[in-house]
Structure formats: C-alpha cells, structure tokens
C-alpha cells in the first residue's frame, strides 16, 4: 500500500474511533432505579452479606438530600433504601423517604430491611411516603435462619409483623430470599401463599470481591464460600417455586453489575473500585466511571409496577389473589 494511502487510512480509522469513544463516553445514562446503602451497620450477622460493616460512616442529611436531588434531576424514578439495616436510623430514614416523595416526587420509594426494627410508630408517621417494604427472609425454619445469621430465633415473628403492618398502612409487602446451600431444598410454597407478598425476589447467593470472600480478599469481613451453590441447585429451587405469581428469580448472571448502588460515601460501587462521590463529580461522570449492566437491569425486570397505587384494584396485590390469607404457620 502506498504510504500516503496508508496514512489517510490510519487517519480515518483514528477519527472513527475518536468519534465512537466520544459519543459513547458522553451518552446520557438515565439512573432509573437506584439502591442507596446509606449505612453498613446491622444488628444481624448474615454469613453471605455483601455490604458488610467495614465502616460506621453515615452521610449527613444535607449531603444525602443533595445526592438524591442530583439523581432525580438525571432521571431517577425509584429509590430503594438498604444497608446494613436502614431502620437502625429511623429519623434519618424517615426524613429521607419524606423528602423523596414530597419534594422529589419520586414514583416509588422502598425500604429493604431484616424486619426486626419495623414498628407501628415508624409506619404511622411515614407510611404515606413509602411504596414498598421488602423483608429479607431466607427460611421458614428458625434453625436455618440462625445458621445463616438471620436473627437469633425470632425472625419469623418479625416477618409476620411487617406483613400485617404493611396491610394496615397500605404499603406493598415484598419478600427477598437469598437462595444458598442451607435453604435451596426447602419447600416454601405454603408459607409464601400465607404471607402473600406482591413480589418475591429470590437471589442466587453471590460472592462480591472485597466484601464476602476472605480467601480472595483478606480485608473482607465475611466469607460466603460455605453458602455457595451450583447453578443447577439454584434452578432446582426455582423449579419448585416458579408457579407462584410473585416469584422473581435472580441468578448470578443477572445480578452482577445490574444494580446501581450508591454507598454510604455517596459513591457508585460495583464489583470493582467505587467512583468519587456524585456530589463532587456529578451523576453522569460517576455513571460513566462505574460498570452498570443496563441490559441485565432490563432482563431481570428492573422496571415493574413499583408504586403502591399501581396494583390496587380488582386483580389484587398479592401472590395468591386479591385478599391476603391469615398468617398461620
């Protein structure tokens, strides 16, 4: 090839890659749904926890509100408060759920909790600002819960209490279950029908670098290796429970990097290094610095009827029909 022709070809190739990179890097990413883990502190000791208490840091209320307002301005429609255990800070959490509904006008505000700190005083004061409360429940056998680290033997009474309070205060009740080596053979069908959540998320237990794998990362506080199960074992659990209308399975391939997680330092995190705080660098810069699997987010059903008014009506809002059965197990 003639040298001049080769130079022209290389110049065009460089221009193409520059334009492609520039367009990709400056593409506006919309953070539709965000999980805000504003604390790592927890009163439970779940052995597979992926957001362990490596720090006791809690952001200021002012900084938290600023970060959430920035996310709203970039298109956030749903916010999920998690931890740690978010209800260890009920006033902080209450002010943020109020802010999200009254001032930011978010479509959906939800809380993920172990249930032990949910009480009527909190829901009486803040229920109008909460669409969903999701309670983590990995087994309906208290011996298994204790083995996992989910409480000390009274976890199921907390789950029942939250279900009853959600019904009383018109908050949608959701269950989260981490399927692992100790519970994948358990038949939960009867209990799920009795509790009647509108959504039952079943996660395949996941190893997260720096969080729950001490063999690979010595700084991790937990090691989830003993909880791991094969894809076939997870599928066996799914096959036994998939007939429930509320059942939503999440294997590892869909979970990895498909969640936008804002940590206690107001940074986006994934399985690698965190970004800088979004109140310093802005939401779009942070979104381009973190790996977020948007296709995985869509495939796992990241957008659904997440407002508490979305599913009220004739078809009901539970796993087994329009009315919740009495909790009797």
N, C-alpha and C positions, 0 to 999 in steps of 0.2 A: 504493500500500500504506500502511495506517495506520502511523504512526510507532512505536506500541507493538508492533505485529505485526512490523515490520521489526527492532526491537531484539531481540525474542525470537528471531527467525530468525538474526540475526547472533550472538547469544549461543550458540545451539545449534550453529551452524557452528563457532564458536571452540572449544567444548567437544569437538566431534567431532575436530577437527584436533589438539587438545591430547592427547586420549586416543590417537589414532593415532600421533602422534610419540612419545609416552611409551612406548607398547607396542613400537614399532619400535626405539627407542633402547635399551630395557632388555632386548630379546630376547637370550637367551644364545646366543652363537655358539660352536660347537664347532670348534676348530682341529685337525681330524682328522689332517692331514698338513702338516708344516712343513719348509721348506728353510732351513737355518742356514748362511749365508755368513759364517763367523766370521773370515775373512781375505780381503783383496783382493790380497794378494801372490801372484805367479805367476811361474813360470820359462818360460812360453810367452808369445807375443805375438800371439794370435789377433785379427785385424783387426776382427771383429764383436763382441768381448767386451762384455757388458752390465753387468759388475760389475768395472770397471777399478780399477787400483791408485792411487786418489786419496789413500789414506791407508795407513799401515803399522800402524794400530791393531790390537791383538789384545786381546780381553776377558780379564780374569783368570779362572782356572779356577773360582774360587769364584762369581763373578758369572754365568759361563756355566751352571754347575750350578743355581744359583738360578733362572735364567730357564727352563731346561728343566724343572725341577720344577714351576714355575708353569704351564707349558704342559701338562704331564702332568695336573695337577690339574683343568685345564679340558677335558680330553678328548682330548688329542693321542695318537694311536695309532702314528704313523710319523714318524720324523725322518730327514731327508736332509742329510748334511754336504756342503757345497760351498764354493767360493771364488770367485775365486782358485784356488789349488791347496792343498787342505787337508793333503796329505801333506808339505808343507814343514814342518809342525809335528807329527811323528809321535807324540811323547809326549803332547802336548796332545790330539790327536785320539784316541789310544788310550785315555786316561783317560776321555774323554767317551763313547766307544762302550761302554766297560765300565760306566760309570755308568748309561747309558740302558738297558742290558739287565739288569744285576744289581740295581740299586736302583730304577729307574723302571719296570722290567718292560714296556718298550715292545714292541709286536707286531713292529715292523720298524725296523731301523737300516741305513741305506745311506750309501754314500760315492760322490760324483761326482768323478772325477779324470781328469787327462790321461794317467795311467798311467806317467809317467816316473819317479815316486818310489815306486811299489809294489814291495816286495821281500819275500822269503820270511821274513825276520826279523820284519817287522811282522805278517804274516798268521799266522805260527806262534804269536805271542804273543796276538793279538787276534781270531782268526777266529771263535771261539765267540760273540763279541758282535756280529758283522756278518752281516746277512742278504744284502745286495746290494752289489756294487761295479759302478758304471757307468763305463765308459771312454768318453771323448769321441773319436770317430774320424770325421772328415768326408770322408775319401777313402782309397782304397786305391792311390793313386798318390802317391808321396812328393813329386813335384814340385808337385802340387796342395796337399798339406799344407804345404809350405814357403811356397807363395804365400799361403796363408791365414794362416800364422804358427804353425801347429801343429807345433812342433818344428823341427829343423834337418836332418832327413833320415833319422832312425831311429825315427820314431813308430810305424810298423807293428810293429816288433820288440817295442816296449813293450806294444802291444795284445795280441799273441800271448802274451807273458809273463804278463800279467794273466789272460788266459783260462785258461792252463794252471794257474796258482796257484789260481784260484777253483775249478777242478775238483778239485785236490788237497786243498784245505782246506774243501770243502763250503760254498762261498759262491756265491750265484747271480750269474751273469755277465750284465751288461746293456750294451748299446751306445747311445750318444747321438750323433746326427748332426745337424749344422746344415746344412740344405739352402740353398745360396746360388748366386750367379751362376757360381761356378767349378766346382761339382760336380753341378749338377742334371741334367746329361745323362749322368753316369757310370752305368754298369751295375754295381751292387754285388751282384747276386744270388749269384754263385758264392762270393764271399768271405764273405757273410753265412751261407750254408749251411755253409761250412767252420768258421767261428767258432762258429756255433750258439748265439747268446745266447738267453736265455729271453724277452727283451723288447728291441725295437729302437725307440727313440724317435727320430723324425725331425721336427725343428723347422724351421719356415719362419723364416729369419733375420729378426730383429726389431730395429727401432730403438727405443731407450729414451731418453727425454729426460734430459739431463744425464750420460749415460754413453757413448754411441757415436754421437753426431751433432754434430760440431763446427760445422756450418753453422747449426744452430738454437740450440745451446748451446755457446758458445766455451770454457766451462770443461771440457767433455768431453775426455778424453784420446785418444779414438779417433773415427774416422768410418767408419761401416759402409755408407755410401751406395753404394760400388762393389760391395758384396756383395749388394745388394738384387735380388730377382727378382719377377716378377709372380705373381699367384695361379695363372695358367694354367701357368706354368713349374713352380711347386711341384706342381701337380696332375699334370703330366707325369711328374715323378719318382715321385709316389705311384702312379700307374697302372702304372709299370714294376716296382714292388716290392711292391705290396699283396698279392700271393699268398703272401708269406712269413707264416707263422703268427704270428711275433713282431712283425710290423710295426705300429707305433702312430704315425700321423701327427698332427702338431700345427700347424695353420695359425695365423696371427697372431690370428685372431678368437677362438681358444680359449686362446691363451697369455696374452693381455693381461689382467692382473689376476686370473687364475685360480690363481695360486700365492701361498701365504703365505710371504713371505720375511723372515726375521729377519737383520738385518745385524750387522756387527762391533761395533756400539754397542748391540746387543740391542733394536733398534727394528724394527717392521714397516715395510716400504717397498713402494711400488708405483711407478707412473709419475709420481707427484707428490711431495709432501713426506713425509718419514718421520714416524712417530709419536715420542713420547717413549719412553725405554726402558721395557720392560714390568716391570722390577724396581722402577721408580718409580711407574708409574701403574696397574699391574695389566694382566692379559691382556685382560679384557673391555673395558676402556676403550680399549686400543690397537686391538682388533679393530673397535670402532665408529668409530675415527678413521681407519682405513685402508679403501681400497676393495678388497674381496675378492669376486670373482665366484664365488659358490658353485655356481650353475647351470653355469658354464663348467667348474669343477673336476669336477663330476659327468659332464658331457658328454665331457670328454677322458679319462675313465676313471681319475680320480684315486685311486679305491679299487680295488685288484686283489689278486691272491694274492701279497702282498708279504713274507710270511715265508719263510725258506729251507726250511722243512719243509712248506710249503703244496702244492708241486707235485712232491714226490718220490713215486715210485711207478711204477705201470705206464705211465702216459702220458708219463713223462719230463719233462724240464725244459729243453728246447732248441727252437730254431726248426725243426729238421728231424727230430725223433724222440727216442726215449729215450736214444740214445747220441751223444755228440759225435764227429764225424769228426776225423781227424788234421788239424792245421792245415798246409795245404800250398798256399801262394800267395805 
